[in-house]
Amino acid sequence: MNNLTGKVAFITGAARGQGRSHAIELARAGADIIAVDIAHDEPELGLGYPLGSQEELAETAKQVENLDRRVVTAHVDVRDGQAIGAALRSAVAELGRLDIVVANAGIAASSIPAHEITEAQWEQMLAINLTGVWKTCRAAVPYLIEGGRGGSMILTSSAAALRVYQGIAAYSAAKHGVVGLMKTMAAELGQHSIRVNSVHPTQVDTPMIMNNETYKIFRPDLEHPTKEDFEEASASLHILPVAVADPLDISKAVVFLASDDARLITGITLPIDAGLLLK
Ligand SMILES: NC(=O)c1ccc[n+]([C@@H]2O[C@H](COP(=O)([O-])OP(=O)(O)OC[C@H]3O[C@@H](n4cnc5c(N)ncnc54)[C@H](O)[C@@H]3O)[C@@H](O)[C@H]2O)c1
């Protein structure tokens, strides 16, 4: 099934995890790919895991090329609107058009009560997980409008925008904010046949969550929770018998939303959550 043949998709946070999976699956469906990522670690963010690397972004590109699709990569921090604009300008010039945007780049939170989060922690979370999404969209929308063929924008939010996880107020606020942005843009851009939707994954098997810092969000009862402790807690949140989603589960939804099969779907918050929201 190559229902995206001839289209071009722009994906942020594409070095690994869900972003890499989205790049590969959109390519498998026929799209050429613009894959960007910060592509270096920033220890001062104080995350319990490293960010994506240049090598990982290059591996994403290789896997797209193996599918006989064209790919352009760039090292871009979504906090830097000018850098996003410059990368997109040269990539669209090379690939000729833009049809699909997946605003996926994001960071995880540490478990801290809302009233103990520092201003720096709050601001960095909002800068990447909310303002970075807006900057991505702001840079991309003119190309979709100018293309005159409509388009599909998929914003990566989280189940944390649709239910409460204690200890991650800044992350949750950013992901709720993504929904406000998504709905507003869906309303504004519908006249151009540009659809805007958000995806809301449950826990996904990526480096962002598979680390000791994130395990503590799910096991506040344990001082040093293990992967098994985390998976037990994660599974208990689901109706379906799975501990964590695979990135491919989210990519399948992204490819659907990107395709004309979803041509009347805009402004929705799509959970991919193994029934988490039923509990
Ligand atoms: N893993 C989960 O359980 C889960 C659940 C729900 C939502 N999400 C969301 O899914 C998205 C993808 O996360 P993932 O699970 O693939 O994690 P991941 O850490 O494997 O991948 C995220 C990618 O984004 C990149 N990135 C981070 N900050 C960036 C910045 N400022 N500029 C550009 N790139 C940046 C990283 O380098 C990395 O390659 C995030 O928005 C995350 O919040 C994840």
The ligand as an SDF file (V2000), in Angstrom:
LIG
                    3D

 44 48  0  0  0  0  0  0  0  0999 V2000
    7.7960    7.2170   25.0980 N   0  0  0  0  0  0  0  0  0  0  0  0
    6.6120    7.4420   25.6450 C   0  0  0  0  0  0  0  0  0  0  0  0
    6.1730    6.7070   26.5260 O   0  0  0  0  0  0  0  0  0  0  0  0
    5.7510    8.5900   25.1820 C   0  0  0  0  0  0  0  0  0  0  0  0
    4.3940    8.5890   25.5190 C   0  0  0  0  0  0  0  0  0  0  0  0
    3.5870    9.6200   25.0710 C   0  0  0  0  0  0  0  0  0  0  0  0
    4.1280   10.6400   24.3090 C   0  0  0  0  0  0  0  0  0  0  0  0
    5.4600   10.6240   23.9980 N   0  0  0  0  0  0  0  0  0  0  0  0
    5.9730   11.7120   23.1620 C   0  0  0  0  0  0  0  0  0  0  0  0
    6.4550   11.1420   21.9610 O   0  0  0  0  0  0  0  0  0  0  0  0
    7.4340   12.0010   21.3790 C   0  0  0  0  0  0  0  0  0  0  0  0
    8.6270   11.1800   20.9280 C   0  0  0  0  0  0  0  0  0  0  0  0
    9.2790   10.6260   22.0590 O   0  0  0  0  0  0  0  0  0  0  0  0
    9.9850    9.2040   22.0510 P   0  0  0  0  0  0  0  0  0  0  0  0
    9.1950    8.3510   22.9450 O   0  0  0  0  0  0  0  0  0  0  0  0
   10.2360    8.7640   20.6730 O   0  0  0  0  0  0  0  0  0  0  0  0
   11.3540    9.5750   22.8090 O   0  0  0  0  0  0  0  0  0  0  0  0
   12.8830    9.5900   22.3270 P   0  0  0  0  0  0  0  0  0  0  0  0
   13.6150   10.3040   23.4230 O   0  0  0  0  0  0  0  0  0  0  0  0
   13.3330    8.2580   21.9240 O   0  0  0  0  0  0  0  0  0  0  0  0
   12.8740   10.4960   21.0060 O   0  0  0  0  0  0  0  0  0  0  0  0
   12.6900   11.8860   21.0520 C   0  0  0  0  0  0  0  0  0  0  0  0
   13.5850   12.5120   20.0110 C   0  0  0  0  0  0  0  0  0  0  0  0
   13.3640   13.9420   20.0690 O   0  0  0  0  0  0  0  0  0  0  0  0
   14.6170   14.5830   20.0070 C   0  0  0  0  0  0  0  0  0  0  0  0
   14.5610   15.8930   20.6550 N   0  0  0  0  0  0  0  0  0  0  0  0
   14.4300   16.1610   21.9720 C   0  0  0  0  0  0  0  0  0  0  0  0
   14.4880   17.4770   22.1780 N   0  0  0  0  0  0  0  0  0  0  0  0
   14.6420   18.0640   20.9640 C   0  0  0  0  0  0  0  0  0  0  0  0
   14.7530   19.4050   20.5260 C   0  0  0  0  0  0  0  0  0  0  0  0
   14.7710   20.4240   21.3980 N   0  0  0  0  0  0  0  0  0  0  0  0
   14.8780   19.6500   19.2040 N   0  0  0  0  0  0  0  0  0  0  0  0
   14.8960   18.6290   18.3130 C   0  0  0  0  0  0  0  0  0  0  0  0
   14.8220   17.3340   18.6620 N   0  0  0  0  0  0  0  0  0  0  0  0
   14.6830   17.0650   19.9810 C   0  0  0  0  0  0  0  0  0  0  0  0
   15.5670   13.6420   20.7330 C   0  0  0  0  0  0  0  0  0  0  0  0
   16.9310   13.8970   20.3850 O   0  0  0  0  0  0  0  0  0  0  0  0
   15.0790   12.2760   20.3030 C   0  0  0  0  0  0  0  0  0  0  0  0
   15.7390   11.7960   19.1550 O   0  0  0  0  0  0  0  0  0  0  0  0
    7.7270   13.0610   22.4370 C   0  0  0  0  0  0  0  0  0  0  0  0
    7.0430   14.2450   22.1110 O   0  0  0  0  0  0  0  0  0  0  0  0
    7.1670   12.4570   23.7080 C   0  0  0  0  0  0  0  0  0  0  0  0
    6.7960   13.4290   24.6560 O   0  0  0  0  0  0  0  0  0  0  0  0
    6.2730    9.6210   24.4110 C   0  0  0  0  0  0  0  0  0  0  0  0
  1  2  1  0
  2  3  2  0
  2  4  1  0
  4  5  1  0
  4 44  2  0
  5  6  2  0
  6  7  1  0
  7  8  2  0
  8  9  1  0
  8 44  1  0
  9 10  1  0
  9 42  1  0
 10 11  1  0
 11 12  1  0
 11 40  1  0
 12 13  1  0
 13 14  1  0
 14 15  2  0
 14 16  1  0
 14 17  1  0
 17 18  1  0
 18 19  2  0
 18 20  1  0
 18 21  1  0
 21 22  1  0
 22 23  1  0
 23 24  1  0
 23 38  1  0
 24 25  1  0
 25 26  1  0
 25 36  1  0
 26 27  1  0
 26 35  1  0
 27 28  2  0
 28 29  1  0
 29 30  1  0
 29 35  2  0
 30 31  1  0
 30 32  2  0
 32 33  1  0
 33 34  2  0
 34 35  1  0
 36 37  1  0
 36 38  1  0
 38 39  1  0
 40 41  1  0
 40 42  1  0
 42 43  1  0
M  CHG  2   8   1  16  -1
M  END
$$$$
